[in-house]
Amino acid sequence: MPHRIIPLQNLSHGDVDHVPEICNDFVLETLLKLMKEDNPVTKRNAVVTIFNAACSDENTVRLARYRDGIVLEALMTLVGADNPAYHGDDEARANAAETLFNMACSSIPETTDRMANHAGLLECLAVTLRSEHTGLETKMYCSATLRRMAEIIHYPMISQGALLSALVKAATWTKTDCIAEAFHSQAKVTENRVVMARHHGLLNALSRLALAVGDGQDIQKVRMASCLAIEFMSREEEARDLLSQNEGIIMALTQASYRMDKEEDEVSAAIDGESRGTDDDMSLQSRMIQLSLKNLLSAM
C-alpha cells in the first residue's frame, strides 16, 4: 500500500544532522522490500526516501556499504533497461537513476569506489542509454553519472576498464555532451591516454561522437569535447600511432578543423571589435585540433 512508506519518506527529509538517523538496518531492509512491490507509487516513494537519505554524504557511504552493495544492486535493477517488469515505472526509474547520480557526487571516496567496483553498475548505465524503453530523464541521469565517474576513475584503478567499456557502449548518446565530456575528462589525465587508445572499440566510438550529425549547441559540444579528447590523446607517442591508423579519427579531425575555421570567421565577423573572449577560445581550440591532425598525419 502506498501510504505505508509515507512516514519513512517524511523522516528522510531534514538537515544533515537528522537524516542519517534513518539509515539503519531495519529501515533499509523495509525500503528494499518496498522497492520490489508491484504498486508503482509505493516503489517510487521508497526510492525517493533513499534519494533523500543520499543527500547526506555520510549516508552515501552507508548506502553503498550496506550488505555489500545490495542497495546499489536494487537501484541498478530498477534503472536497468533490460527488465521488462519495470518499463511502466518511469518515475521510479528516474528517481533511482537520480539517486545513483547523487551518490556518485559524494565527496567520500569509499562511496564512489564502491560504486565503481560494483559488478555491472557502469555497464547498466550505458545499456540504459541505448534502450528504446527508457525515458529521457532516466537517461540524462545515467549519462551524468557516467560523466561523474569518468572524472574520478583513472589508471591504474581496476574499475577503469569497466568504465571505458561502458563509455564505448554509451557513445550513441548525444542528447547531452555528458559521454563526450567523459571521454574528454579521461583524456586530460596523461596516464589514461595510451590505455584509452588501446581499449577495444574506443577509437571508433570516439570518432562517431566527433562526427555526430546535427545542428544546435548540444551537438556542437559533443563534437568539440570528442575532438579535444582526441587532441589530448595525440600528445602521447604510442597513442598517436594508434590514432593515426584509425580512419574515423582522421576524418573527425579534418572535418572539425574545416568546421572551426568557418565558425571562427563567422564569429570574428559578428564580433567586429567587441569582446573577443569567445573568438579567442575558438581560435585556441582550432589550433589545438589542427596541430593534432598535423601530428597524426605525420605519424602515418
C-alpha positions as CSV (number, residue, x, y, z in Angstrom):
1,M,0.0,0.0,0.0
2,P,1.4,3.4,-1.0
3,H,0.6,5.0,2.4
4,R,2.9,2.6,4.3
5,I,6.0,4.4,3.0
6,I,4.9,8.0,3.8
7,P,6.2,8.1,7.4
8,L,9.6,6.9,6.3
9,Q,9.6,9.3,3.4
10,N,8.7,12.2,5.8
11,L,11.5,11.2,8.2
12,S,14.0,11.2,5.3
13,H,13.5,14.9,4.9
14,G,15.7,17.1,7.1
15,D,19.1,18.6,7.6
16,V,22.4,16.7,7.6
17,D,22.3,16.1,11.4
18,H,18.9,14.3,11.3
19,V,18.7,12.5,8.0
20,P,21.4,9.9,8.9
21,E,19.2,8.5,11.7
22,I,17.0,6.6,9.2
23,C,19.9,4.7,7.7
24,N,19.7,1.7,10.0
25,D,19.3,-1.9,9.1
26,F,15.5,-2.1,9.8
27,V,14.7,0.9,7.6
28,L,16.9,-0.1,4.7
29,E,15.5,-3.6,4.7
30,T,12.0,-2.2,4.7
31,L,12.8,0.1,1.8
32,L,14.4,-2.7,-0.2
33,K,11.3,-4.8,0.3
34,L,9.0,-1.9,-0.8
35,M,11.1,-1.2,-3.9
36,K,10.1,-4.7,-5.1
37,E,6.4,-4.2,-4.7
38,D,4.1,-4.1,-7.8
39,N,2.5,-0.8,-6.8
40,P,4.4,1.9,-8.7
41,V,3.6,4.6,-6.1
42,T,5.0,2.5,-3.3
43,K,8.0,1.7,-5.3
44,R,8.6,5.3,-6.3
45,N,8.2,6.6,-2.7
46,A,10.7,4.0,-1.4
47,V,13.3,5.2,-3.9
48,V,12.6,8.9,-3.1
49,T,13.2,8.0,0.6
50,I,16.6,6.5,-0.3
51,F,17.3,9.6,-2.5
52,N,16.5,11.9,0.4
53,A,18.9,9.9,2.6
54,A,21.6,10.1,0.0
55,C,21.6,13.9,0.1
56,S,23.9,13.4,3.1
57,D,27.5,12.4,2.2
58,E,27.6,10.4,5.4
59,N,24.6,8.4,4.2
60,T,26.0,7.7,0.8
61,V,28.8,5.5,2.2
62,R,26.3,3.8,4.4
63,L,24.0,3.0,1.5
64,A,26.9,1.9,-0.7
65,R,28.4,-0.3,2.0
66,Y,25.2,-1.9,3.3
67,R,25.2,-5.7,2.8
68,D,28.0,-5.5,0.3
69,G,26.1,-3.2,-2.1
70,I,22.5,-4.6,-2.0
71,V,21.1,-1.0,-2.2
72,L,23.2,-0.3,-5.2
73,E,22.0,-3.6,-6.7
74,A,18.4,-2.6,-6.1
75,L,18.8,0.8,-7.6
76,M,20.7,-0.7,-10.6
77,T,18.0,-3.3,-11.2
78,L,15.3,-0.6,-11.2
79,V,17.2,1.6,-13.6
80,G,18.1,-1.4,-15.8
81,A,16.6,-1.2,-19.3
82,D,16.6,-5.0,-19.9
83,N,14.0,-5.7,-17.2
84,P,10.5,-5.6,-18.8
85,A,8.8,-5.6,-15.4
86,Y,10.0,-2.0,-14.8
87,H,9.2,-0.5,-18.1
88,G,6.0,1.1,-16.8
89,D,7.6,2.6,-13.7
90,D,9.2,5.6,-15.4
91,E,9.1,7.8,-12.3
92,A,10.6,5.2,-10.1
93,R,13.3,4.5,-12.6
94,A,14.1,8.2,-13.0
95,N,14.3,8.5,-9.2
96,A,16.6,5.6,-8.9
97,A,18.9,7.0,-11.6
98,E,18.9,10.3,-9.9
99,T,19.8,8.6,-6.6
100,L,22.8,6.9,-8.2
101,F,23.9,10.2,-9.6
102,N,23.6,11.8,-6.2
103,M,25.7,9.1,-4.7
104,A,28.3,9.4,-7.4
105,C,28.7,13.1,-6.4
106,S,29.6,12.2,-2.9
107,S,32.9,13.6,-1.5
108,I,33.6,10.4,0.3
109,P,35.9,8.2,-1.8
110,E,34.6,4.9,-0.4
111,T,31.2,5.7,-1.8
112,T,32.4,6.3,-5.3
113,D,34.9,3.4,-5.1
114,R,32.2,1.0,-4.2
115,M,30.0,2.3,-7.0
116,A,32.8,2.0,-9.5
117,N,33.6,-1.6,-8.4
118,H,30.0,-2.8,-8.1
119,A,29.6,-5.5,-10.7
120,G,27.6,-4.4,-13.7
121,L,26.7,-0.9,-12.5
122,L,28.6,1.1,-15.1
123,E,27.5,-1.3,-17.8
124,C,23.9,-0.9,-16.7
125,L,24.1,2.8,-17.0
126,A,25.5,2.5,-20.5
127,V,23.0,-0.1,-21.7
128,T,20.1,2.0,-20.3
129,L,21.2,4.9,-22.6
130,R,20.8,2.6,-25.6
131,S,17.3,1.3,-24.6
132,E,14.2,2.3,-26.5
133,H,12.1,1.7,-23.4
134,T,13.7,4.2,-21.1
135,G,12.5,7.8,-20.5
136,L,14.7,10.8,-21.2
137,E,15.0,11.9,-17.6
138,T,16.4,8.5,-16.6
139,K,18.9,8.5,-19.5
140,M,20.1,12.0,-18.6
141,Y,20.9,10.9,-15.0
142,C,22.6,7.8,-16.3
143,S,24.8,9.8,-18.7
144,A,25.6,12.4,-16.0
145,T,26.6,9.6,-13.6
146,L,29.0,8.1,-16.2
147,R,30.5,11.6,-16.7
148,R,31.0,12.0,-13.0
149,M,32.6,8.5,-12.7
150,A,34.9,9.4,-15.6
151,E,36.2,12.4,-13.6
152,I,37.3,10.2,-10.7
153,I,38.2,6.8,-12.2
154,H,41.7,6.8,-13.7
155,Y,44.5,4.4,-14.4
156,P,45.7,2.2,-12.6
157,M,42.3,1.8,-10.9
158,I,40.8,-1.6,-11.6
159,S,37.5,-0.1,-12.5
160,Q,38.9,1.9,-15.3
161,G,38.5,-0.9,-17.8
162,A,34.8,-1.3,-16.9
163,L,34.4,2.5,-17.2
164,L,36.0,2.6,-20.7
165,S,33.8,-0.3,-21.9
166,A,30.7,1.4,-20.6
167,L,31.7,4.7,-22.4
168,V,32.2,2.8,-25.6
169,K,28.6,1.3,-25.3
170,A,27.2,4.7,-24.3
171,A,28.8,6.5,-27.2
172,T,25.5,6.6,-29.1
173,W,24.2,9.2,-26.6
174,T,24.2,12.8,-28.0
175,K,21.2,14.3,-26.3
176,T,23.7,15.9,-23.9
177,D,27.5,16.2,-24.0
178,C,28.0,14.0,-20.9
179,I,29.5,11.0,-22.7
180,A,31.7,13.1,-24.9
181,E,32.9,15.0,-21.9
182,A,33.5,11.7,-20.1
183,F,36.0,10.8,-22.8
184,H,37.4,14.3,-22.6
185,S,37.9,14.0,-18.8
186,Q,39.7,10.7,-19.2
187,A,42.0,12.0,-21.9
188,K,43.0,15.0,-19.8
189,V,44.9,12.6,-17.5
190,T,48.3,11.7,-19.0
191,E,48.3,8.1,-17.6
192,N,44.9,7.4,-19.2
193,R,45.8,8.2,-22.8
194,V,47.6,5.1,-24.1
195,V,45.1,2.9,-22.1
196,M,42.3,4.6,-23.9
197,A,43.9,4.3,-27.3
198,R,44.4,0.6,-26.8
199,H,40.9,-0.1,-25.4
200,H,38.8,-2.2,-27.8
201,G,36.4,-0.1,-29.8
202,L,37.2,3.1,-28.1
203,L,38.7,5.0,-31.0
204,N,35.7,4.0,-33.3
205,A,33.2,5.2,-30.6
206,L,35.1,8.4,-30.0
207,S,35.3,9.2,-33.8
208,R,31.5,8.6,-34.1
209,L,30.9,11.2,-31.4
210,A,33.3,13.6,-33.1
211,L,31.4,13.1,-36.4
212,A,27.9,13.3,-34.8
213,V,25.4,14.8,-37.3
214,G,23.1,17.6,-36.4
215,D,22.9,21.3,-35.5
216,G,22.5,23.1,-32.2
217,Q,24.7,23.8,-29.3
218,D,24.4,20.3,-27.8
219,I,25.7,18.5,-30.9
220,Q,28.4,21.1,-31.3
221,K,29.5,20.5,-27.7
222,V,29.5,16.7,-28.3
223,R,31.8,17.1,-31.3
224,M,34.1,19.6,-29.7
225,A,34.6,17.6,-26.5
226,S,35.3,14.5,-28.5
227,C,37.8,16.2,-30.7
228,L,39.5,17.7,-27.7
229,A,39.7,14.2,-26.2
230,I,41.5,13.1,-29.4
231,E,43.8,16.0,-29.2
232,F,44.9,15.2,-25.6
233,M,45.4,11.5,-26.6
234,S,47.6,12.5,-29.6
235,R,50.1,14.1,-27.2
236,E,51.4,10.6,-26.3
237,E,53.5,8.9,-29.0
238,E,52.1,5.4,-28.6
239,A,48.6,6.7,-28.6
240,R,49.3,9.0,-31.5
241,D,50.4,5.9,-33.6
242,L,47.2,4.2,-32.9
243,L,45.1,7.3,-33.6
244,S,46.8,7.8,-36.9
245,Q,45.7,4.3,-38.1
246,N,42.0,5.0,-37.4
247,E,40.2,6.4,-40.5
248,G,37.3,7.8,-38.4
249,I,39.7,9.7,-36.1
250,I,41.4,11.4,-39.1
251,M,38.1,12.2,-40.7
252,A,36.7,13.6,-37.5
253,L,39.7,16.0,-37.0
254,T,39.7,17.0,-40.7
255,Q,36.0,17.9,-40.5
256,A,36.5,19.7,-37.2
257,S,39.4,21.7,-38.5
258,Y,37.4,22.8,-41.5
259,R,34.2,23.5,-39.5
260,M,36.0,25.5,-36.8
261,D,37.8,27.7,-39.4
262,K,34.4,28.5,-40.9
263,E,32.8,29.2,-37.5
264,E,35.8,31.3,-36.4
265,D,35.4,33.5,-39.4
266,E,31.7,33.9,-38.7
267,V,32.3,34.8,-35.0
268,S,35.0,37.2,-35.9
269,A,32.7,39.0,-38.4
270,A,29.9,39.1,-35.8
271,I,32.1,40.5,-33.0
272,D,33.8,43.2,-35.2
273,G,35.7,44.9,-32.4
274,E,33.7,43.8,-29.4
275,S,34.9,41.5,-26.6
276,R,36.9,38.7,-28.3
277,G,36.8,36.1,-25.4
278,T,34.6,33.6,-27.4
279,D,36.7,34.2,-30.6
280,D,40.0,33.6,-28.7
281,D,38.7,30.4,-27.1
282,M,37.6,29.1,-30.5
283,S,41.0,30.1,-32.1
284,L,42.8,28.2,-29.4
285,Q,40.7,25.1,-29.8
286,S,41.1,25.3,-33.6
287,R,44.8,25.5,-33.3
288,M,44.9,22.5,-30.9
289,I,42.8,20.4,-33.3
290,Q,44.8,21.4,-36.4
291,L,48.1,20.6,-34.6
292,S,46.7,17.3,-33.5
293,L,45.7,16.5,-37.1
294,K,49.2,17.5,-38.4
295,N,50.8,15.3,-35.8
296,L,48.7,12.3,-36.7
297,L,49.2,12.7,-40.4
298,S,53.0,12.9,-39.8
299,A,52.8,9.6,-37.9
300,M,51.1,7.8,-40.8
